Amino acid sequence: MDFTELTAYLDAIPTLGVPGCDMAIYQDHKQLYRHSAGFRDAEKTQPVKPDDTYWLFSCTKLFTTCAAMQLIERGKINLDDPVSDYLPAYQNMTVKDGDAVRPAKRVMTIRHLMSMQSGLNYNLEAPSIKAVLKETNRQATTRQIVDALAKEPLEFDPGDDFLYSLSHDVLAAVIEVVSGKKFSEYLQENIFAPLGLDTLSFALTPELRKRQAVQVMHHEDNSFTPMDPNDNWFCFTPNYESGGAGLIGDVKNLITFLDAVACNGTSADGKKIVSPEMIQLWSANQLGPKARASFDAWNRKGYSYGLGVRTRVDNSLGGRGQQGEFGWDGAACSWAMIDPVNHLSAFFAMHVRSFGYAYDVIHPTLRDLLYKGL
């Protein structure tokens, strides 16, 4: 085992202009590797710390879809249940049809939400959202915003295509209805507490703010400028818990979660959060040819999309790896990997927005060097 090349690559990332980064690799509940590079502050005077916090953005989706898999395993929901069984506002959806709208040809299901085939989009400025924010003086809850979103026409009939969207925010509202708890309370009781995850939060508390690595914006001229620490435009109000992008966390908490999933859904001390059968279903390809073509535009070579995760379906494309490896990434360039075959997991943290190079180059390179090092 030799991660020399991986270390050299991580050390080179700050030379791109990125303040800093951090990466951990676990196998069978043991840390194989941990290395950070660069700085945690905009002035580049403080080295990255192991307990630095980051907005996870879409890595939140891993927790949301894990929660849904738990509820499926417990028989509380089924993949092909209509969303309207839990959220009545989604009963009579409409679909864009040129300059007009028409009734949807089929009902939206839990599977459609999880696999990003619902027909929803990622328009954070949708009229329905703006209206409910105004009506509630920007205090709307998760359920209020998700119910309002149902007024928007879909981009296509549910199941017809793949489109990355607010689907997992809607899924969080379903979880609230099924569990009878706030989304954060469900996660705390069923994932965070059993695994000892003590940092993850939907609120940037003073303590988490103190530990936060600087978030920067990448610009077209390849410059990087610091952002407001509170800047997560997916968090509409203080009462809104975004299942798609709302969590804050640190590397230790993330790798602990990923390690448990990679090891048959069970933690180092024997706490089971999800079964191997559910993990297999979670990561199973959900896309037909048309939807797969839309997903392929994301340039995730060798991957398709499962129930809220990229999933490795072709080892002949995209470099090194393991068939069945799955995970996701986030808007500030974090990257999560779960390899259930080898009980292997990895998490990479960075805090840079609008930096496409990370997804196209850095993340696949990290994966390649990880497997090469093994």
N, C-alpha and C positions, 0 to 999 in steps of 0.2 A: 504494500500500500504506500503510495507516494503522491502527495498532493502539492509537490513543488511547483508544477506549472499552474495549478489553480491559484496558489498563493501569489505567484508573480502576476497573474492576470488581475486578481483583485487589487493588488498594489498599484496596478497601472490605471485602474478606473478613475481615480481622482485626477489623473493627468488630463482627462477629457474636460475638466472644469467642474465635475461633480464634487460636492464637498466631501462626502464619505460614503462608505458602504460596510455591510457586515453580513457574514454568512455562517451558517451552522449546518452540519451534516450528522445525522444519527442513523444507527443501524442496531436493531434489536435492543432498543432502549439505552444504548450506549453512545456517547458523543465520539464520533470519529474525527471531527474536525470543527474548528471554530477560528475564524480569522476576520479581522476588521482592518480597514484602511482609510486614511484621510481623517476628516474632522467633522465634528458635530455642530459647529457654529459657522455662521456666514463669514466671520473674520478669519477663520481657519487657524485658530489658536488653541482649540480644545480637541484632543483626539477623540475619536468615536469611543463611546463607553458601552460595555456589554448590556446595560439595562436601559439604553436609550429607547424612547418610544417613537412610533411612526404612525401616521394615518395609514391604515391598511387598504382603504378603498375597496377594490373588488376582491381582495383576498377574504373580505367579509363573507362573500358568497359561499366559501367553503364551509363556514359555520352554519349558515342558513340552510344550505342543502343537506348538511349532515343532520341538522335538527329535523328536516323533513323526512329523511331516511329513517330516523328513530321512530317518528310517528307512523310511517308506513309499516315498519317492523312490528309495532305494537298494535296494528290493526285500526288505528285511529283515522287514517286517511288512506285512499288508494290512488295510484298514479292516474287512473282514468276517470276519477271523480270530476264532475263539473266544478269549476271554481265557484260558480254561483250557489253550490250547495253550502258554501261557507261564507261567501260574500255575495249577498243577493243583488248588489249593484251591478254584477257582471252577468246578469241573466239574459239581457237582450242587447248584445253588443252589435255595433255597426262596423262596416269596413269601408275604407276609401275606395271609390270607383270612379277614376277620372276626377272631374270637378264635383261629383256627387258622392253620397254615401248610400249604402244599402245594408240590409240585415246580414249578419254573418251567416255563412252556410253551415257552420257547425259550432258547437259549444266549445269554449275554452276549458281545458282540463289542467289538473295539477302537473301532468307530464309536459304539457305545452309550456307552462310557466318554468319548470325546472330546466327544460332543454332549449329555452329561448326560441320557441316556435309559437309563441302566443299571439304574435301580430302587434304587440305593444312596441313602442319605441323608447328612446332615451331623451325625449324632449323635456328638459327640466323647466322650460318656460311655457309649457302647455297651458292654454287658457283656463282649464279646469283647476290646475294647480295654483295658478296665480289668483284665481277667484277665491279659493278656500283659504289661501294665505291672507288675503285681504279681509275676508269675513271673520277670521279668527285672530286678527291682529298678529299674525305670524306665530300663533301658538297651537296650530293644528296638530293633532295626534297622528300616529301611523295610520290608524284605521280611517280617519277623516280624509287624509290626503289620498290614500289608496282608493277609497270609495269614490272620491271626486274624479280620479283618473279614469274610471269606467265610462265617463261621459265622452271621452275622446274616441274618435273612430280608429279602428285598427289599420295597420299598414297592409295586412293581408289576412285571409281567413286562417284561423288557428290550425296549425299543423302543416300549412302549405310551404313554409320557408323558415330560414334561420335569420333572426335579427336580434342583436344584442340590445337589451332593453331594461326597463324597470321591472321586469318580470319577478325578480327575486325580492324586490320591495313588496310586491303584491303577495308573494309567498310568505313573507314575514307576517303580513296581516292574517293570512290563513292560519299560520301557526298560533297567533294570538287567539283567534276564534276557537280553534280546536282545543288548545290547552287551557283557555280561560285565564291566561296570564299575559302581562306585557311581554313583548318579544325578549327584552333583556332579562326578565325574570326567568323565562323558559330556558334561555341559554345558560344563565347562572346555575340553575338547579340541575340541568341535564348534561352540560358539557363543561362549563368553567369550574364549578366546585368539585365534581368528581376527579378532574384532572389537575386540580390545584392551580388553575390559571388565575392569577391574582392581579393582573394588569389590564386585561381586556375590558374596554368600556366604550359606550356610545357618547360619553361626555369627556371633554378635555378639562379634567379637574386641575386645580393648581399644582398638585403633585405630578400628574402626568405631563403638564405643561413644562414644569421644571426639568423633567427628564427628556423632553422632546428634542430630537435632532432637527436642525433647521430644515425647513421645506423650501425648495427653490423652484423657480419656473425657468424652463429652457425656452429660448427664443430662436427665431429663424436665423439670426446672425451667429448662432452657436454661443451666445452668452447665457449666463445664469444669474437670476436676481432673486433675493430672498422674498418669501411670501409671509403673509400674516399667519401665525401659528394656528389660528382658528379656521383657516380657509379650507373648508370641505364643502363645496357647493352642492353636494348630494344630501347634506343634512339640512332640510328645509326649515326646521324649527327646533327649539330646545326639546320639544316633546316628540319629535319624529325619530324613530329608530330605523335607519335604513338597512334592510336586509341585504342590499346590494353593495353598499359602500360605506357604512357608518362607523365601523370599529377602529379604535386606537389600540395598539399593542406593542409588545417588544419581542425580540427574537426568541428569547427563552420560552415565552408562552406559546408562540407560534410553533416552534419546533417540537414542543411537548405534545401539542395537539396532533401535528402531522405524524409524529412518531407513533402515537397510539393508533391512529388509523392504519399506518403502514404495518403494524404488528397485529393484524387480525382484529383491529378495533378495540384493543385492550391496552391499558397503560402499564407502566413498569410495576405498579403495585396491584395489578389485577383488576382495575376498574374498567368494565366493559362499557363503551359508549355506543358501539354499533357492531353488528355481526359481520363476519366475512361474507355471508350471502348478500347482505345489503351493500357492502363495499363493492362487490362484483356488479351488482345492479346499478349502483351509483355511477360507476365508471364505464358502463356499457354504452357503446355508440347508439345514439338516438336519431341520427340524421339520415334521411334518404338522399338520393342523388341531387335534387334541386337544392335542398337545405345545405348539403355538404359543399356544393359549389359556392354558396354564399359564405360558408365558414372558411373555405380555402382562401378566400380573399384576404383573410387575416394573416396569411403567410405562416401558419403554424404547421410546417412541413412534417408529414408523418402522423398528424393528429386529426381526430374528429372531435365531436362534442357529445358528452354524455348528459347526465342529469345535473348540470351546473358546473361541469369541469371539462377541460380539454382532456382527451384520452388518447394514448399512443396506440394506433391501429396498424402502423406500417413501419417496421424497423429498417426498411430499405431506403427510406427517405428521411432527410433531416438530421443525419448524424447519429452519434452513439445513443444508446438508451435501452430500455426494456419494454417489450410489448406489455401493455396493461398499465404502464406508469401513467399517473394522472395528477391534476392539480389546476392551479390558475395563477393569475398575477393581479397587480393593482395599478391604479392610475398614477401612483408615485413610484412605479417601477419595482415594487416588491415582487417576489416570485416564489411560489410554493410548489414542491414536488413530492409525490407519494409513490413509492414503488412497492406494492404489496407482495410481489413475487420474492423480492430480496429483503423485505422488511426494512427498507431504506427510505429515508426522508431527508429533505433539504429545504432550508428557507434562506432567501437572500433579501436583505432590507436595503432600500435606498429611498431617498425622499425628494425625487425630482419629477416634476409634472411636465407633460407635453414633450417627452423625450422618446420618440419612436425607435431610436437606435437601441435602446435597452431591450425592447421586445424582439426586434429583428436580429440583433447580433449578440448582446450581452447574455441574455437568458439562455439561448441555445448553446453558447460557448461555455457557460457555467456547467450546464448539464453534460456536455461532451467531456470537459476536463474532470468533472466529478467521476464519471464512469471510467475514464482513462486512468485516473488516480487509483481506482479500486483494482 
